[in-house]
Amino acid sequence: MMPDTTIPLSQGLQRPTVGDLLEAYGRTYLPQLAPQTQIHHRVVFRRLCRHYGDLPLTAITPAWLRQWREEISPGHTLGTVRQYLVTLSGVLSWAVEDGWLVENPMRQVRRPPEPPGRVRFLSPDERQRLLCACQQSANAYLYVIVVIALSTGCRRNELCRLRWQDVDLERGLLRLVKTKNRQPRSVPLVGLALELLRAHAVTQRAGVDWLFPRADGQRPVLIEQAWRTARTRAGLVDFRFHDLRHTCASYLALNGATLLEIAEVLGHKKMDMTRRYAHLTDTHLRGVVDRMTRTVFGASEQERFYAQTDGQ
């Protein structure tokens, strides 16, 4: 039970309010974030405004935030509750920078632990079934997009929003200008992905800037329905388009890439995101350590014994 000093969630009108802050943040700062991040933020904002839009900002104390955390917990996973708190904390930090608040009260509120990162990647058989299904798709771009996603680890929006000016077919590079973390990066394009994109370049329509345009040529393609159809046809269970990114990272790890190299390909700002693939690099790490110890200490006694035995 909350102490009597807790400010009621329904406390009356005063300005500035929670609604005022969210409106200002949504108008001035939110458009700078990635499209998917904006969608998530607006979901949280709608819930807050519906219940507490008229609440004065002075009511947003650590005690109020703890009470709100308990209120949203039923019916949501710990990961979702954490994401709600992280989203609001970002808004409150912006409010401090912009002079709305003196300090961020969320700093005194404990968040649920971050859930373990999801690592779902395609087996060789699943990959073959998916690519076959994509080739049979009514969407002419789906197969190319999926191959590039598997080869580069790029996100769906990063690929669908590519323009021809972002592609260097001669050098084999994709330049991603708008990314989730707002840091442009270049991704190598090789093998089948590069061959398909070079063949696709022949079909470029005059005056159409999008790499994968809709029929009107004015907007980037939508692939969600085609993706769901191909996924069902391939018989994939519990697999999202974003898991193609996990698949690319997992294939890199299984083929000897270091965590730093994987982070550079995927554009991770924090290594915590990349460490979910650490268990897949065990064999590679064993080989690295083995080469180092052989250089420093030479072959083991057992290896020298077998070498002498084989020579006799």
C-alpha positions, 0 to 999 in steps of 0.5 A: 500500500502506498504511503499517504504522501503519494500524489494521487494519479488523478490529481487536478489541473495545473500547467505545465501538464504531462500532456503539454510535455508529451505534445512538445516532445512529440513535435520537436524531438520525436521526428528525429528518431527512427520510424519504428521508435516513433511508433512505439513512443506514440503508443506509450504517449497515447496511454499516458495522455488518455489517463494522465494528460492533465496531470501537472508535471510537479506530480511526476515524482519517484513515488508516482512513477513507482505507482505507475509501474505497478499499475501497468505491470498486470497484463504486460511482460517485464520487458514491456514494462521496462520499455515503458519506463525507458521511454518515459525516462527519455522524455523526462531527460529531454524535459530537464535539458529543455528546462521543464524539470530540474531533474529526472525523477525516473533516476530513483525508480528501479526498472525490471531487468532487461530480458535476454536478447532474442536469438532466432536464426534460420537453419540451412533447411529453413533458409532454403525453404524461405528463399524458395517461397520468396522467389515464388512471391507475387512481390517482385522485390521480396526475394532480393530484399530477403537475400540482402537482409541475410547478407548484410543484417540490415533492418527492413526499413533500412532496406525498403527506404534505400534510394539509388544514390545510396548504392555503390554497385561498382564497389559493392556498398550500401550506404545507410543514411537513416538508421535506428541509432541515427548513425549512418553506416556503410555495409559491404555487399558481396556475392549473390546479394550484389549479383541480384542488385546489379540485375535489379538495376537494369529495371530502374525506372526513369525518374524513380529514386527509390530502389524498391518503389511501389507501383506509383514510383512515389513511395517505397515498397510495402512487403509485410503481406508478401513476407507473411505469405512467404513465411507461411509457405515456408512453414516457419514458426516463431520467425519475424523479418527482424530475425533475418538480422539475427540470422546474419549475425549468427552466420557471421559468428559461426564463420569466425567473425569476432564480436567487434566485427559483428557489431560493426556490420550490424551497426551496434552502438553498444557491445551488450547487443552483440554479446548475445551471439558470444556462445556461437563464437566459442569454436573460433575463440578456441582456435585463437587461444590455441594458436596463441598458446602454441606460439608462446609455449609450443606443442603440448606434451601429448602432441609431441608424443604422437608426433614422435610415434607417427615418425617411427 
